[in-house]
Amino acid sequence: MASNMREVAVRSGVDPAEEPSVDWGWHGRFPKGIKIAGISTAVALLLMLIGHETSWTERLWMGIPALICLLGVGYLVLRQRHSWRN
């Protein structure tokens, strides 16, 4: 076991001088936040289609990005489920 945090960070391949966040332990992504943001964005885009007359152009510019967001969230869920780092 390392005697101090600097040895742990350097031994893991990340130098704290280059990335100071390693010293205080946060060094990563927000997997739940990405999923929540993707789903809420898709829902917001689809809800904008309700209530007024829309043309096909509006439906495409709101529906396709919503579909892309939902596909991206689905990909993240599948990738996490079949990850080798469980």
N, CA, C and O atoms as a DFTB+ gen file, in Angstrom:
344 C
 N C O
     1  1       0.841      -1.173       0.000
     2  2       0.000       0.000       0.000
     3  2       0.887       1.237       0.000
     4  3       1.947       1.245       0.625
     5  1       0.465       2.254      -0.683
     6  2       1.252       3.476      -0.802
     7  2       1.223       4.262       0.502
     8  3       0.253       4.213       1.259
     9  1       2.304       4.982       0.742
    10  2       2.393       5.728       1.990
    11  2       1.679       7.070       1.921
    12  3       1.313       7.623       2.958
    13  1       1.477       7.598       0.737
    14  2       0.720       8.849       0.618
    15  2      -0.055       8.863      -0.693
    16  3       0.108       7.975      -1.529
    17  1      -0.887       9.863      -0.864
    18  2      -1.762       9.928      -2.036
    19  2      -0.996      10.157      -3.326
    20  3      -1.431       9.704      -4.385
    21  1       0.120      10.844      -3.265
    22  2       0.896      11.124      -4.472
    23  2       1.391       9.831      -5.112
    24  3       1.376       9.703      -6.336
    25  1       1.824       8.883      -4.306
    26  2       2.302       7.629      -4.855
    27  2       1.161       6.846      -5.501
    28  3       1.362       6.199      -6.529
    29  1      -0.012       6.897      -4.919
    30  2      -1.160       6.198      -5.489
    31  2      -1.497       6.775      -6.855
    32  3      -1.727       6.030      -7.807
    33  1      -1.527       8.094      -6.954
    34  2      -1.891       8.738      -8.212
    35  2      -0.852       8.472      -9.289
    36  3      -1.211       8.197     -10.434
    37  1       0.415       8.548      -8.949
    38  2       1.454       8.327      -9.948
    39  2       1.471       6.862     -10.352
    40  3       1.673       6.542     -11.523
    41  1       1.260       5.972      -9.395
    42  2       1.276       4.559      -9.701
    43  2       0.104       4.172     -10.595
    44  3       0.221       3.227     -11.376
    45  1      -1.015       4.870     -10.502
    46  2      -2.159       4.569     -11.354
    47  2      -1.984       5.118     -12.761
    48  3      -2.828       4.877     -13.624
    49  1      -0.923       5.840     -13.002
    50  2      -0.651       6.349     -14.338
    51  2      -1.092       7.774     -14.559
    52  3      -0.953       8.287     -15.669
    53  1      -1.618       8.432     -13.548
    54  2      -2.073       9.811     -13.674
    55  2      -1.245      10.665     -12.740
    56  3      -1.221      10.427     -11.532
    57  1      -0.565      11.658     -13.287
    58  2       0.255      12.542     -12.483
    59  2      -0.604      13.689     -11.956
    60  3      -1.226      14.394     -12.751
    61  1      -0.658      13.898     -10.633
    62  2      -1.482      14.984     -10.083
    63  2      -1.053      16.371     -10.553
    64  3      -1.851      17.307     -10.507
    65  1       0.179      16.519     -11.001
    66  2       0.604      17.816     -11.522
    67  2      -0.121      18.138     -12.826
    68  3      -0.374      19.305     -13.125
    69  1      -0.452      17.113     -13.598
    70  2      -1.153      17.327     -14.862
    71  2      -2.670      17.412     -14.662
    72  3      -3.351      18.173     -15.350
    73  1      -3.186      16.632     -13.725
    74  2      -4.614      16.622     -13.456
    75  2      -4.829      16.734     -11.953
    76  3      -4.833      15.721     -11.254
    77  1      -5.009      17.957     -11.445
    78  2      -5.105      18.157      -9.995
    79  2      -6.308      17.486      -9.340
    80  3      -6.292      17.261      -8.130
    81  1      -7.342      17.162     -10.096
    82  2      -8.524      16.547      -9.487
    83  2      -8.231      15.163      -8.928
    84  3      -9.005      14.656      -8.115
    85  1      -7.137      14.544      -9.342
    86  2      -6.777      13.233      -8.829
    87  2      -6.453      13.312      -7.342
    88  3      -6.703      12.361      -6.602
    89  1      -5.899      14.439      -6.901
    90  2      -5.527      14.580      -5.493
    91  2      -6.722      14.460      -4.556
    92  3      -6.601      13.865      -3.485
    93  1      -7.863      15.009      -4.931
    94  2      -9.000      14.976      -4.030
    95  2     -10.050      13.959      -4.425
    96  3     -11.161      13.983      -3.897
    97  1      -9.720      13.066      -5.344
    98  2     -10.524      11.875      -5.556
    99  2     -11.557      11.915      -6.658
   100  3     -12.112      10.870      -6.995
   101  1     -11.845      13.074      -7.242
   102  2     -12.856      13.094      -8.287
   103  2     -12.163      13.088      -9.633
   104  3     -11.404      13.997      -9.971
   105  1     -12.440      12.051     -10.388
   106  2     -11.841      11.940     -11.711
   107  2     -12.723      11.007     -12.524
   108  3     -12.421       9.823     -12.669
   109  1     -13.791      11.534     -13.041
   110  2     -14.677      10.651     -13.776
   111  2     -15.808      11.370     -14.451
   112  3     -15.777      12.587     -14.637
   113  1     -16.829      10.586     -14.822
   114  2     -17.990      11.110     -15.525
   115  2     -19.219      11.005     -14.641
   116  3     -19.143      10.528     -13.508
   117  1     -20.341      11.448     -15.161
   118  2     -21.618      11.365     -14.461
   119  2     -22.536      10.433     -15.240
   120  3     -23.361      10.907     -16.022
   121  1     -22.417       9.116     -15.050
   122  2     -23.239       8.214     -15.872
   123  2     -24.735       8.379     -15.642
   124  3     -25.506       8.316     -16.600
   125  1     -25.165       8.587     -14.410
   126  2     -26.597       8.788     -14.166
   127  2     -27.051      10.132     -14.710
   128  3     -28.159      10.246     -15.234
   129  1     -26.216      11.141     -14.591
   130  2     -26.563      12.471     -15.086
   131  2     -26.717      12.498     -16.595
   132  3     -27.584      13.193     -17.123
   133  1     -25.877      11.744     -17.289
   134  2     -25.965      11.691     -18.754
   135  2     -27.284      11.047     -19.166
   136  3     -27.946      11.518     -20.091
   137  1     -27.665       9.976     -18.484
   138  2     -28.926       9.302     -18.816
   139  2     -30.124      10.199     -18.519
   140  3     -31.052      10.291     -19.323
   141  1     -30.101      10.855     -17.371
   142  2     -31.209      11.743     -17.003
   143  2     -31.309      12.901     -17.982
   144  3     -32.409      13.263     -18.399
   145  1     -30.184      13.485     -18.352
   146  2     -30.197      14.605     -19.299
   147  2     -30.682      14.170     -20.673
   148  3     -31.433      14.900     -21.320
   149  1     -30.269      12.997     -21.128
   150  2     -30.714      12.503     -22.431
   151  2     -32.207      12.247     -22.481
   152  3     -32.880      12.626     -23.438
   153  1     -32.720      11.602     -21.447
   154  2     -34.151      11.298     -21.423
   155  2     -34.974      12.579     -21.278
   156  3     -35.992      12.739     -21.951
   157  1     -34.539      13.491     -20.402
   158  2     -35.313      14.727     -20.218
   159  2     -35.277      15.604     -21.464
   160  3     -36.262      16.274     -21.773
   161  1     -34.160      15.612     -22.181
   162  2     -34.089      16.367     -23.435
   163  2     -35.034      15.777     -24.470
   164  3     -35.749      16.509     -25.155
   165  1     -35.037      14.457     -24.584
   166  2     -35.928      13.813     -25.551
   167  2     -37.395      14.070     -25.207
   168  3     -38.201      14.349     -26.094
   169  1     -37.738      13.979     -23.939
   170  2     -39.122      14.223     -23.524
   171  2     -39.508      15.676     -23.797
   172  3     -40.610      15.948     -24.274
   173  1     -38.607      16.604     -23.496
   174  2     -38.909      18.017     -23.741
   175  2     -39.119      18.279     -25.231
   176  3     -40.029      19.021     -25.604
   177  1     -38.303      17.690     -26.074
   178  2     -38.471      17.878     -27.517
   179  2     -39.794      17.298     -28.005
   180  3     -40.471      17.895     -28.842
   181  1     -40.155      16.143     -27.483
   182  2     -41.421      15.539     -27.916
   183  2     -42.628      16.292     -27.375
   184  3     -43.661      16.359     -28.040
   185  1     -42.512      16.862     -26.176
   186  2     -43.626      17.647     -25.625
   187  2     -43.839      18.951     -26.387
   188  3     -44.947      19.488     -26.391
   189  1     -42.801      19.463     -27.028
   190  2     -42.952      20.698     -27.810
   191  2     -43.805      20.496     -29.047
   192  3     -44.268      21.465     -29.649
   193  1     -44.017      19.248     -29.431
   194  2     -44.852      18.979     -30.595
   195  2     -46.340      19.052     -30.271
   196  3     -47.170      19.100     -31.179
   197  1     -46.679      19.061     -28.998
   198  2     -48.080      19.060     -28.576
   199  2     -48.561      20.501     -28.403
   200  3     -47.851      21.332     -27.837
   201  1     -49.743      20.787     -28.880
   202  2     -50.371      22.051     -28.551
   203  2     -50.555      23.021     -29.686
   204  3     -51.460      23.853     -29.621
   205  1     -49.764      22.964     -30.702
   206  2     -49.969      23.882     -31.814
   207  2     -49.771      23.119     -33.117
   208  3     -49.235      22.011     -33.141
   209  1     -50.214      23.740     -34.184
   210  2     -50.057      23.088     -35.479
   211  2     -48.580      23.043     -35.837
   212  3     -47.870      24.046     -35.762
   213  1     -48.147      21.883     -36.218
   214  2     -46.736      21.721     -36.591
   215  2     -46.628      21.274     -38.032
   216  3     -47.493      20.567     -38.550
   217  1     -45.567      21.692     -38.660
   218  2     -45.300      21.233     -40.017
   219  2     -44.380      20.015     -39.939
   220  3     -43.892      19.654     -38.868
   221  1     -44.158      19.398     -41.083
   222  2     -43.263      18.245     -41.107
   223  2     -41.839      18.652     -40.768
   224  3     -41.086      17.865     -40.196
   225  1     -41.472      19.860     -41.113
   226  2     -40.126      20.337     -40.795
   227  2     -39.928      20.411     -39.287
   228  3     -38.897      19.979     -38.773
   229  1     -40.904      20.954     -38.584
   230  2     -40.810      21.024     -37.124
   231  2     -40.777      19.632     -36.513
   232  3     -40.020      19.379     -35.576
   233  1     -41.589      18.740     -37.036
   234  2     -41.607      17.380     -36.509
   235  2     -40.265      16.690     -36.713
   236  3     -39.795      15.964     -35.837
   237  1     -39.655      16.914     -37.858
   238  2     -38.345      16.303     -38.108
   239  2     -37.272      16.896     -37.209
   240  3     -36.462      16.164     -36.640
   241  1     -37.263      18.229     -37.077
   242  2     -36.225      18.881     -36.272
   243  2     -36.412      18.676     -34.778
   244  3     -35.497      18.967     -34.008
   245  1     -37.558      18.187     -34.345
   246  2     -37.745      17.848     -32.929
   247  2     -37.761      16.341     -32.716
   248  3     -37.323      15.863     -31.670
   249  1     -38.251      15.601     -33.673
   250  2     -38.348      14.151     -33.517
   251  2     -37.034      13.424     -33.709
   252  3     -36.719      12.505     -32.952
   253  1     -36.263      13.819     -34.706
   254  2     -34.992      13.127     -34.966
   255  2     -33.987      13.342     -33.829
   256  3     -33.383      12.365     -33.386
   257  1     -33.776      14.561     -33.337
   258  2     -32.873      14.699     -32.187
   259  2     -33.373      13.961     -30.937
   260  3     -32.568      13.433     -30.170
   261  1     -34.694      13.923     -30.729
   262  2     -35.238      13.167     -29.599
   263  2     -34.929      11.684     -29.764
   264  3     -34.564      11.012     -28.799
   265  1     -35.073      11.176     -30.974
   266  2     -34.758       9.780     -31.249
   267  2     -33.266       9.502     -31.042
   268  3     -32.895       8.463     -30.497
   269  1     -32.425      10.421     -31.474
   270  2     -30.979      10.258     -31.292
   271  2     -30.626      10.242     -29.805
   272  3     -29.791       9.446     -29.376
   273  1     -31.253      11.111     -29.022
   274  2     -31.008      11.120     -27.564
   275  2     -31.412       9.800     -26.936
   276  3     -30.670       9.245     -26.125
   277  1     -32.584       9.289     -27.302
   278  2     -33.050       8.034     -26.724
   279  2     -32.191       6.854     -27.164
   280  3     -31.938       5.945     -26.374
   281  1     -31.742       6.859     -28.415
   282  2     -30.839       5.801     -28.868
   283  2     -29.503       5.862     -28.136
   284  3     -28.928       4.827     -27.799
   285  1     -29.009       7.074     -27.890
   286  2     -27.764       7.221     -27.146
   287  2     -27.878       6.722     -25.717
   288  3     -26.966       6.072     -25.206
   289  1     -28.991       7.024     -25.073
   290  2     -29.206       6.534     -23.701
   291  2     -29.330       5.012     -23.715
   292  3     -28.798       4.340     -22.831
   293  1     -30.018       4.472     -24.698
   294  2     -30.122       3.011     -24.811
   295  2     -28.771       2.357     -25.017
   296  3     -28.489       1.303     -24.448
   297  1     -27.933       2.986     -25.835
   298  2     -26.582       2.467     -26.050
   299  2     -25.774       2.483     -24.751
   300  3     -25.051       1.533     -24.453
   301  1     -25.900       3.566     -23.982
   302  2     -25.176       3.642     -22.709
   303  2     -25.643       2.566     -21.736
   304  3     -24.831       1.968     -21.029
   305  1     -26.950       2.320     -21.698
   306  2     -27.486       1.295     -20.794
   307  2     -26.985      -0.087     -21.208
   308  3     -26.566      -0.872     -20.357
   309  1     -27.023      -0.390     -22.502
   310  2     -26.539      -1.688     -22.961
   311  2     -25.039      -1.843     -22.744
   312  3     -24.572      -2.914     -22.356
   313  1     -24.291      -0.784     -22.991
   314  2     -22.844      -0.849     -22.796
   315  2     -22.499      -1.055     -21.324
   316  3     -21.561      -1.780     -20.995
   317  1     -23.263      -0.412     -20.441
   318  2     -23.017      -0.576     -19.015
   319  2     -23.419      -1.989     -18.565
   320  3     -22.751      -2.589     -17.724
   321  1     -24.489      -2.500     -19.117
   322  2     -24.963      -3.822     -18.719
   323  2     -23.990      -4.918     -19.147
   324  3     -23.829      -5.915     -18.443
   325  1     -23.340      -4.737     -20.302
   326  2     -22.422      -5.744     -20.817
   327  2     -20.961      -5.350     -20.628
   328  3     -20.084      -5.802     -21.364
   329  1     -20.716      -4.518     -19.653
   330  2     -19.363      -4.046     -19.423
   331  2     -18.522      -5.126     -18.749
   332  3     -19.033      -5.914     -17.953
   333  1     -17.248      -5.155     -19.069
   334  2     -16.337      -6.112     -18.446
   335  2     -15.825      -5.613     -17.112
   336  3     -15.132      -6.345     -16.406
   337  1     -16.155      -4.370     -16.748
   338  2     -15.689      -3.805     -15.485
   339  2     -16.826      -3.711     -14.469
   340  3     -17.062      -2.624     -13.941
   341  1     -17.509      -4.750     -14.184
   342  2     -18.634      -4.694     -13.236
   343  2     -18.191      -4.590     -11.847
   344  3     -19.020      -4.533     -10.938
